[in-house]
Every structure is written in structure tokens, then in C-alpha cells.
Amino acid sequence: MEYPIGTTFMTGGKFPRECTVIDIFKTFNKENELVKTQYCATHIFLGQIVTDYSVPEATIARGLIK
């Protein structure tokens, strides 16, 4: 399942944070088959916007905010 840009989710761990998907990266092989989908997400840390460029789809699925 592909999550659209703008989807918000919570990360896991001791200090969870609210993240927002801002971009989708897709990797294709030579036969033009989809191999991997990664997401780019941002969150606020001490007033600064922090960007994570390699968020797996499972992380979003676990922390999806309804």
C-alpha cells in the first residue's frame, strides 16, 4: 500500500514524535519492476525541521494516526 504525501504518523521508541510524509522514493530494476519504496518524512525537533530520507513503509503502517 502506498501512503500519500501529507500522511502523518508517530514513530516508535522511548520518545515518539509526529512525522509527516513529504516525498516518495521508488527504486526500479532493469525490467522496470518496482523493487523498493521508501518515504521521506519530516518532524520538528527543538523548533527545527528535521528530514529523514529513508523511512520504511512498515514504520508508517505501525504509527499511522487516524
PyMOL Python script that loads the backbone (N, CA, C, O; Angstrom):
from pymol import cmd

cmd.read_pdbstr("""\
ATOM      1  N   MET A   1       0.835  -1.173   0.000  1.00  0.00           N
ATOM      2  CA  MET A   1       0.000   0.000   0.000  1.00  0.00           C
ATOM      3  C   MET A   1       0.887   1.246   0.000  1.00  0.00           C
ATOM      4  O   MET A   1       1.866   1.310   0.744  1.00  0.00           O
ATOM      5  N   GLU A   2       0.558   2.207  -0.809  1.00  0.00           N
ATOM      6  CA  GLU A   2       1.327   3.439  -0.861  1.00  0.00           C
ATOM      7  C   GLU A   2       0.621   4.517  -0.052  1.00  0.00           C
ATOM      8  O   GLU A   2      -0.582   4.734  -0.203  1.00  0.00           O
ATOM      9  N   TYR A   3       1.378   5.190   0.805  1.00  0.00           N
ATOM     10  CA  TYR A   3       0.829   6.258   1.627  1.00  0.00           C
ATOM     11  C   TYR A   3       1.039   7.594   0.916  1.00  0.00           C
ATOM     12  O   TYR A   3       2.147   7.871   0.457  1.00  0.00           O
ATOM     13  N   PRO A   4       0.010   8.420   0.816  1.00  0.00           N
ATOM     14  CA  PRO A   4       0.144   9.677   0.073  1.00  0.00           C
ATOM     15  C   PRO A   4       0.968  10.713   0.845  1.00  0.00           C
ATOM     16  O   PRO A   4       1.141  10.613   2.059  1.00  0.00           O
ATOM     17  N   ILE A   5       1.461  11.691   0.120  1.00  0.00           N
ATOM     18  CA  ILE A   5       2.183  12.796   0.732  1.00  0.00           C
ATOM     19  C   ILE A   5       1.219  13.544   1.646  1.00  0.00           C
ATOM     20  O   ILE A   5       0.070  13.791   1.278  1.00  0.00           O
ATOM     21  N   GLY A   6       1.686  13.899   2.823  1.00  0.00           N
ATOM     22  CA  GLY A   6       0.844  14.567   3.811  1.00  0.00           C
ATOM     23  C   GLY A   6       0.360  13.642   4.908  1.00  0.00           C
ATOM     24  O   GLY A   6      -0.241  14.106   5.876  1.00  0.00           O
ATOM     25  N   THR A   7       0.604  12.350   4.785  1.00  0.00           N
ATOM     26  CA  THR A   7       0.210  11.383   5.805  1.00  0.00           C
ATOM     27  C   THR A   7       1.013  11.634   7.077  1.00  0.00           C
ATOM     28  O   THR A   7       2.230  11.806   7.012  1.00  0.00           O
ATOM     29  N   THR A   8       0.354  11.657   8.226  1.00  0.00           N
ATOM     30  CA  THR A   8       1.057  11.833   9.497  1.00  0.00           C
ATOM     31  C   THR A   8       1.071  10.510  10.253  1.00  0.00           C
ATOM     32  O   THR A   8       0.117   9.733  10.199  1.00  0.00           O
ATOM     33  N   PHE A   9       2.183  10.270  10.965  1.00  0.00           N
ATOM     34  CA  PHE A   9       2.337   9.043  11.731  1.00  0.00           C
ATOM     35  C   PHE A   9       3.243   9.310  12.915  1.00  0.00           C
ATOM     36  O   PHE A   9       3.995  10.285  12.925  1.00  0.00           O
ATOM     37  N   MET A  10       3.172   8.444  13.913  1.00  0.00           N
ATOM     38  CA  MET A  10       4.021   8.539  15.100  1.00  0.00           C
ATOM     39  C   MET A  10       5.120   7.487  15.011  1.00  0.00           C
ATOM     40  O   MET A  10       4.875   6.345  14.622  1.00  0.00           O
ATOM     41  N   THR A  11       6.334   7.889  15.377  1.00  0.00           N
ATOM     42  CA  THR A  11       7.427   6.932  15.419  1.00  0.00           C
ATOM     43  C   THR A  11       7.338   6.146  16.718  1.00  0.00           C
ATOM     44  O   THR A  11       6.640   6.545  17.650  1.00  0.00           O
ATOM     45  N   GLY A  12       8.034   5.050  16.770  1.00  0.00           N
ATOM     46  CA  GLY A  12       8.056   4.248  17.991  1.00  0.00           C
ATOM     47  C   GLY A  12       9.199   4.686  18.884  1.00  0.00           C
ATOM     48  O   GLY A  12       9.837   5.709  18.639  1.00  0.00           O
ATOM     49  N   GLY A  13       9.450   3.913  19.911  1.00  0.00           N
ATOM     50  CA  GLY A  13      10.579   4.178  20.785  1.00  0.00           C
ATOM     51  C   GLY A  13      10.202   4.920  22.050  1.00  0.00           C
ATOM     52  O   GLY A  13       9.028   5.169  22.324  1.00  0.00           O
ATOM     53  N   LYS A  14      11.230   5.269  22.817  1.00  0.00           N
ATOM     54  CA  LYS A  14      11.041   5.922  24.108  1.00  0.00           C
ATOM     55  C   LYS A  14      10.484   7.339  23.963  1.00  0.00           C
ATOM     56  O   LYS A  14       9.686   7.783  24.788  1.00  0.00           O
ATOM     57  N   PHE A  15      10.907   8.046  22.913  1.00  0.00           N
ATOM     58  CA  PHE A  15      10.452   9.408  22.670  1.00  0.00           C
ATOM     59  C   PHE A  15       9.786   9.497  21.306  1.00  0.00           C
ATOM     60  O   PHE A  15      10.417   9.951  20.352  1.00  0.00           O
ATOM     61  N   PRO A  16       8.521   9.075  21.183  1.00  0.00           N
ATOM     62  CA  PRO A  16       7.855   9.108  19.873  1.00  0.00           C
ATOM     63  C   PRO A  16       7.637  10.544  19.407  1.00  0.00           C
ATOM     64  O   PRO A  16       7.468  11.457  20.216  1.00  0.00           O
ATOM     65  N   ARG A  17       7.645  10.724  18.095  1.00  0.00           N
ATOM     66  CA  ARG A  17       7.425  12.044  17.523  1.00  0.00           C
ATOM     67  C   ARG A  17       6.474  11.925  16.340  1.00  0.00           C
ATOM     68  O   ARG A  17       6.390  10.881  15.693  1.00  0.00           O
ATOM     69  N   GLU A  18       5.772  12.997  16.074  1.00  0.00           N
ATOM     70  CA  GLU A  18       4.831  13.026  14.959  1.00  0.00           C
ATOM     71  C   GLU A  18       5.575  13.435  13.687  1.00  0.00           C
ATOM     72  O   GLU A  18       6.214  14.486  13.641  1.00  0.00           O
ATOM     73  N   CYS A  19       5.486  12.593  12.657  1.00  0.00           N
ATOM     74  CA  CYS A  19       6.161  12.844  11.393  1.00  0.00           C
ATOM     75  C   CYS A  19       5.136  13.000  10.279  1.00  0.00           C
ATOM     76  O   CYS A  19       4.003  12.532  10.390  1.00  0.00           O
ATOM     77  N   THR A  20       5.547  13.662   9.211  1.00  0.00           N
ATOM     78  CA  THR A  20       4.699  13.869   8.043  1.00  0.00           C
ATOM     79  C   THR A  20       5.461  13.443   6.799  1.00  0.00           C
ATOM     80  O   THR A  20       6.614  13.831   6.615  1.00  0.00           O
ATOM     81  N   VAL A  21       4.826  12.647   5.943  1.00  0.00           N
ATOM     82  CA  VAL A  21       5.435  12.214   4.684  1.00  0.00           C
ATOM     83  C   VAL A  21       5.477  13.407   3.727  1.00  0.00           C
ATOM     84  O   VAL A  21       4.466  14.073   3.504  1.00  0.00           O
ATOM     85  N   ILE A  22       6.675  13.671   3.159  1.00  0.00           N
ATOM     86  CA  ILE A  22       6.793  14.785   2.216  1.00  0.00           C
ATOM     87  C   ILE A  22       7.218  14.344   0.816  1.00  0.00           C
ATOM     88  O   ILE A  22       7.102  15.119  -0.134  1.00  0.00           O
ATOM     89  N   ASP A  23       7.709  13.106   0.673  1.00  0.00           N
ATOM     90  CA  ASP A  23       8.121  12.625  -0.650  1.00  0.00           C
ATOM     91  C   ASP A  23       8.158  11.102  -0.652  1.00  0.00           C
ATOM     92  O   ASP A  23       8.249  10.471   0.401  1.00  0.00           O
ATOM     93  N   ILE A  24       8.086  10.521  -1.846  1.00  0.00           N
ATOM     94  CA  ILE A  24       8.110   9.063  -2.017  1.00  0.00           C
ATOM     95  C   ILE A  24       9.227   8.722  -2.994  1.00  0.00           C
ATOM     96  O   ILE A  24       9.300   9.291  -4.083  1.00  0.00           O
ATOM     97  N   PHE A  25      10.102   7.787  -2.601  1.00  0.00           N
ATOM     98  CA  PHE A  25      11.196   7.337  -3.451  1.00  0.00           C
ATOM     99  C   PHE A  25      10.923   5.905  -3.883  1.00  0.00           C
ATOM    100  O   PHE A  25      10.685   5.033  -3.047  1.00  0.00           O
ATOM    101  N   LYS A  26      10.957   5.663  -5.186  1.00  0.00           N
ATOM    102  CA  LYS A  26      10.729   4.316  -5.713  1.00  0.00           C
ATOM    103  C   LYS A  26      11.967   3.865  -6.472  1.00  0.00           C
ATOM    104  O   LYS A  26      12.552   4.632  -7.237  1.00  0.00           O
ATOM    105  N   THR A  27      12.368   2.599  -6.253  1.00  0.00           N
ATOM    106  CA  THR A  27      13.515   2.015  -6.927  1.00  0.00           C
ATOM    107  C   THR A  27      13.020   0.943  -7.886  1.00  0.00           C
ATOM    108  O   THR A  27      12.242   0.068  -7.509  1.00  0.00           O
ATOM    109  N   PHE A  28      13.484   1.022  -9.140  1.00  0.00           N
ATOM    110  CA  PHE A  28      13.102   0.065 -10.180  1.00  0.00           C
ATOM    111  C   PHE A  28      14.338  -0.666 -10.686  1.00  0.00           C
ATOM    112  O   PHE A  28      15.433  -0.103 -10.681  1.00  0.00           O
ATOM    113  N   ASN A  29      14.177  -1.924 -11.127  1.00  0.00           N
ATOM    114  CA  ASN A  29      15.288  -2.656 -11.718  1.00  0.00           C
ATOM    115  C   ASN A  29      15.303  -2.462 -13.238  1.00  0.00           C
ATOM    116  O   ASN A  29      14.533  -1.664 -13.772  1.00  0.00           O
ATOM    117  N   LYS A  30      16.184  -3.196 -13.933  1.00  0.00           N
ATOM    118  CA  LYS A  30      16.318  -3.029 -15.387  1.00  0.00           C
ATOM    119  C   LYS A  30      15.044  -3.375 -16.148  1.00  0.00           C
ATOM    120  O   LYS A  30      14.788  -2.804 -17.208  1.00  0.00           O
ATOM    121  N   GLU A  31      14.245  -4.295 -15.629  1.00  0.00           N
ATOM    122  CA  GLU A  31      12.998  -4.690 -16.288  1.00  0.00           C
ATOM    123  C   GLU A  31      11.840  -3.754 -15.924  1.00  0.00           C
ATOM    124  O   GLU A  31      10.684  -4.047 -16.229  1.00  0.00           O
ATOM    125  N   ASN A  32      12.152  -2.639 -15.279  1.00  0.00           N
ATOM    126  CA  ASN A  32      11.171  -1.633 -14.876  1.00  0.00           C
ATOM    127  C   ASN A  32      10.143  -2.181 -13.878  1.00  0.00           C
ATOM    128  O   ASN A  32       8.975  -1.790 -13.893  1.00  0.00           O
ATOM    129  N   GLU A  33      10.603  -3.098 -13.007  1.00  0.00           N
ATOM    130  CA  GLU A  33       9.760  -3.628 -11.946  1.00  0.00           C
ATOM    131  C   GLU A  33      10.083  -2.888 -10.648  1.00  0.00           C
ATOM    132  O   GLU A  33      11.247  -2.617 -10.352  1.00  0.00           O
ATOM    133  N   LEU A  34       9.060  -2.570  -9.891  1.00  0.00           N
ATOM    134  CA  LEU A  34       9.254  -1.882  -8.618  1.00  0.00           C
ATOM    135  C   LEU A  34       9.960  -2.806  -7.636  1.00  0.00           C
ATOM    136  O   LEU A  34       9.482  -3.907  -7.362  1.00  0.00           O
ATOM    137  N   VAL A  35      11.093  -2.363  -7.106  1.00  0.00           N
ATOM    138  CA  VAL A  35      11.884  -3.172  -6.187  1.00  0.00           C
ATOM    139  C   VAL A  35      11.669  -2.725  -4.744  1.00  0.00           C
ATOM    140  O   VAL A  35      11.497  -3.556  -3.853  1.00  0.00           O
ATOM    141  N   LYS A  36      11.679  -1.393  -4.511  1.00  0.00           N
ATOM    142  CA  LYS A  36      11.599  -0.885  -3.153  1.00  0.00           C
ATOM    143  C   LYS A  36      10.914   0.478  -3.147  1.00  0.00           C
ATOM    144  O   LYS A  36      11.080   1.274  -4.072  1.00  0.00           O
ATOM    145  N   THR A  37      10.142   0.734  -2.091  1.00  0.00           N
ATOM    146  CA  THR A  37       9.521   2.034  -1.884  1.00  0.00           C
ATOM    147  C   THR A  37       9.956   2.557  -0.525  1.00  0.00           C
ATOM    148  O   THR A  37       9.773   1.884   0.489  1.00  0.00           O
ATOM    149  N   GLN A  38      10.532   3.753  -0.501  1.00  0.00           N
ATOM    150  CA  GLN A  38      10.936   4.413   0.742  1.00  0.00           C
ATOM    151  C   GLN A  38      10.277   5.780   0.774  1.00  0.00           C
ATOM    152  O   GLN A  38       9.909   6.327  -0.265  1.00  0.00           O
ATOM    153  N   TYR A  39      10.134   6.321   1.961  1.00  0.00           N
ATOM    154  CA  TYR A  39       9.462   7.602   2.137  1.00  0.00           C
ATOM    155  C   TYR A  39      10.401   8.605   2.777  1.00  0.00           C
ATOM    156  O   TYR A  39      11.298   8.242   3.538  1.00  0.00           O
ATOM    157  N   CYS A  40      10.188   9.854   2.463  1.00  0.00           N
ATOM    158  CA  CYS A  40      10.903  10.965   3.076  1.00  0.00           C
ATOM    159  C   CYS A  40       9.915  11.637   4.020  1.00  0.00           C
ATOM    160  O   CYS A  40       8.806  11.988   3.614  1.00  0.00           O
ATOM    161  N   ALA A  41      10.312  11.817   5.279  1.00  0.00           N
ATOM    162  CA  ALA A  41       9.404  12.383   6.273  1.00  0.00           C
ATOM    163  C   ALA A  41      10.118  13.457   7.081  1.00  0.00           C
ATOM    164  O   ALA A  41      11.341  13.440   7.215  1.00  0.00           O
ATOM    165  N   THR A  42       9.341  14.388   7.616  1.00  0.00           N
ATOM    166  CA  THR A  42       9.894  15.444   8.464  1.00  0.00           C
ATOM    167  C   THR A  42       9.207  15.438   9.821  1.00  0.00           C
ATOM    168  O   THR A  42       8.079  14.968   9.969  1.00  0.00           O
ATOM    169  N   HIS A  43       9.920  15.974  10.807  1.00  0.00           N
ATOM    170  CA  HIS A  43       9.354  16.204  12.132  1.00  0.00           C
ATOM    171  C   HIS A  43      10.053  17.423  12.736  1.00  0.00           C
ATOM    172  O   HIS A  43      11.100  17.856  12.256  1.00  0.00           O
ATOM    173  N   ILE A  44       9.457  17.963  13.789  1.00  0.00           N
ATOM    174  CA  ILE A  44      10.004  19.136  14.463  1.00  0.00           C
ATOM    175  C   ILE A  44      10.813  18.683  15.671  1.00  0.00           C
ATOM    176  O   ILE A  44      10.331  17.895  16.484  1.00  0.00           O
ATOM    177  N   PHE A  45      12.050  19.182  15.790  1.00  0.00           N
ATOM    178  CA  PHE A  45      12.906  18.887  16.933  1.00  0.00           C
ATOM    179  C   PHE A  45      13.531  20.191  17.404  1.00  0.00           C
ATOM    180  O   PHE A  45      14.322  20.801  16.685  1.00  0.00           O
ATOM    181  N   LEU A  46      13.178  20.615  18.605  1.00  0.00           N
ATOM    182  CA  LEU A  46      13.677  21.864  19.184  1.00  0.00           C
ATOM    183  C   LEU A  46      13.473  23.059  18.255  1.00  0.00           C
ATOM    184  O   LEU A  46      14.355  23.908  18.120  1.00  0.00           O
ATOM    185  N   GLY A  47      12.322  23.116  17.627  1.00  0.00           N
ATOM    186  CA  GLY A  47      11.985  24.236  16.765  1.00  0.00           C
ATOM    187  C   GLY A  47      12.556  24.159  15.360  1.00  0.00           C
ATOM    188  O   GLY A  47      12.331  25.065  14.557  1.00  0.00           O
ATOM    189  N   GLN A  48      13.286  23.103  15.045  1.00  0.00           N
ATOM    190  CA  GLN A  48      13.903  22.936  13.727  1.00  0.00           C
ATOM    191  C   GLN A  48      13.174  21.820  12.980  1.00  0.00           C
ATOM    192  O   GLN A  48      12.685  20.874  13.598  1.00  0.00           O
ATOM    193  N   ILE A  49      13.103  21.929  11.665  1.00  0.00           N
ATOM    194  CA  ILE A  49      12.532  20.852  10.846  1.00  0.00           C
ATOM    195  C   ILE A  49      13.638  19.864  10.515  1.00  0.00           C
ATOM    196  O   ILE A  49      14.653  20.226   9.920  1.00  0.00           O
ATOM    197  N   VAL A  50      13.432  18.616  10.905  1.00  0.00           N
ATOM    198  CA  VAL A  50      14.399  17.542  10.650  1.00  0.00           C
ATOM    199  C   VAL A  50      13.808  16.621   9.592  1.00  0.00           C
ATOM    200  O   VAL A  50      12.645  16.230   9.686  1.00  0.00           O
ATOM    201  N   THR A  51      14.608  16.270   8.579  1.00  0.00           N
ATOM    202  CA  THR A  51      14.154  15.428   7.481  1.00  0.00           C
ATOM    203  C   THR A  51      14.843  14.074   7.541  1.00  0.00           C
ATOM    204  O   THR A  51      16.065  13.998   7.662  1.00  0.00           O
ATOM    205  N   ASP A  52      14.059  13.010   7.455  1.00  0.00           N
ATOM    206  CA  ASP A  52      14.581  11.648   7.396  1.00  0.00           C
ATOM    207  C   ASP A  52      14.281  11.119   6.001  1.00  0.00           C
ATOM    208  O   ASP A  52      13.120  11.046   5.598  1.00  0.00           O
ATOM    209  N   TYR A  53      15.328  10.749   5.262  1.00  0.00           N
ATOM    210  CA  TYR A  53      15.175  10.376   3.861  1.00  0.00           C
ATOM    211  C   TYR A  53      14.936   8.885   3.625  1.00  0.00           C
ATOM    212  O   TYR A  53      14.759   8.477   2.478  1.00  0.00           O
ATOM    213  N   SER A  54      14.927   8.079   4.651  1.00  0.00           N
ATOM    214  CA  SER A  54      14.758   6.637   4.428  1.00  0.00           C
ATOM    215  C   SER A  54      13.811   6.024   5.451  1.00  0.00           C
ATOM    216  O   SER A  54      14.234   5.264   6.322  1.00  0.00           O
ATOM    217  N   VAL A  55      12.547   6.353   5.342  1.00  0.00           N
ATOM    218  CA  VAL A  55      11.539   5.803   6.248  1.00  0.00           C
ATOM    219  C   VAL A  55      10.861   4.623   5.552  1.00  0.00           C
ATOM    220  O   VAL A  55      10.251   4.806   4.499  1.00  0.00           O
ATOM    221  N   PRO A  56      10.954   3.409   6.120  1.00  0.00           N
ATOM    222  CA  PRO A  56      10.288   2.262   5.502  1.00  0.00           C
ATOM    223  C   PRO A  56       8.767   2.337   5.648  1.00  0.00           C
ATOM    224  O   PRO A  56       8.244   2.999   6.544  1.00  0.00           O
ATOM    225  N   GLU A  57       8.085   1.655   4.764  1.00  0.00           N
ATOM    226  CA  GLU A  57       6.630   1.640   4.761  1.00  0.00           C
ATOM    227  C   GLU A  57       6.065   1.050   6.055  1.00  0.00           C
ATOM    228  O   GLU A  57       5.012   1.482   6.524  1.00  0.00           O
ATOM    229  N   ALA A  58       6.752   0.075   6.628  1.00  0.00           N
ATOM    230  CA  ALA A  58       6.275  -0.562   7.862  1.00  0.00           C
ATOM    231  C   ALA A  58       6.243   0.419   9.036  1.00  0.00           C
ATOM    232  O   ALA A  58       5.368   0.321   9.896  1.00  0.00           O
ATOM    233  N   THR A  59       7.172   1.348   9.080  1.00  0.00           N
ATOM    234  CA  THR A  59       7.186   2.361  10.151  1.00  0.00           C
ATOM    235  C   THR A  59       5.942   3.222  10.087  1.00  0.00           C
ATOM    236  O   THR A  59       5.353   3.551  11.116  1.00  0.00           O
ATOM    237  N   ILE A  60       5.542   3.587   8.884  1.00  0.00           N
ATOM    238  CA  ILE A  60       4.339   4.398   8.702  1.00  0.00           C
ATOM    239  C   ILE A  60       3.103   3.592   9.086  1.00  0.00           C
ATOM    240  O   ILE A  60       2.204   4.110   9.748  1.00  0.00           O
ATOM    241  N   ALA A  61       3.056   2.325   8.675  1.00  0.00           N
ATOM    242  CA  ALA A  61       1.907   1.469   8.969  1.00  0.00           C
ATOM    243  C   ALA A  61       1.728   1.278  10.475  1.00  0.00           C
ATOM    244  O   ALA A  61       0.600   1.261  10.967  1.00  0.00           O
ATOM    245  N   ARG A  62       2.847   1.131  11.216  1.00  0.00           N
ATOM    246  CA  ARG A  62       2.787   0.940  12.670  1.00  0.00           C
ATOM    247  C   ARG A  62       2.292   2.173  13.392  1.00  0.00           C
ATOM    248  O   ARG A  62       1.551   2.065  14.369  1.00  0.00           O
ATOM    249  N   GLY A  63       2.695   3.352  12.923  1.00  0.00           N
ATOM    250  CA  GLY A  63       2.390   4.559  13.670  1.00  0.00           C
ATOM    251  C   GLY A  63       1.340   5.453  13.058  1.00  0.00           C
ATOM    252  O   GLY A  63       1.265   6.636  13.390  1.00  0.00           O
ATOM    253  N   LEU A  64       0.526   4.912  12.172  1.00  0.00           N
ATOM    254  CA  LEU A  64      -0.470   5.712  11.469  1.00  0.00           C
ATOM    255  C   LEU A  64      -1.424   6.392  12.439  1.00  0.00           C
ATOM    256  O   LEU A  64      -1.984   5.747  13.325  1.00  0.00           O
ATOM    257  N   ILE A  65      -1.608   7.704  12.267  1.00  0.00           N
ATOM    258  CA  ILE A  65      -2.520   8.484  13.095  1.00  0.00           C
ATOM    259  C   ILE A  65      -3.856   8.554  12.370  1.00  0.00           C
ATOM    260  O   ILE A  65      -3.921   8.984  11.218  1.00  0.00           O
ATOM    261  N   LYS A  66      -4.880   8.146  13.018  1.00  0.00           N
ATOM    262  CA  LYS A  66      -6.205   8.114  12.392  1.00  0.00           C
ATOM    263  C   LYS A  66      -6.854   9.457  12.433  1.00  0.00           C
ATOM    264  O   LYS A  66      -7.976   9.616  11.950  1.00  0.00           O
TER     265      LYS A  66
END
""", "prot")
cmd.dss("prot")
cmd.show_as("cartoon", "prot")
cmd.util.cbc("prot")
cmd.orient("prot")
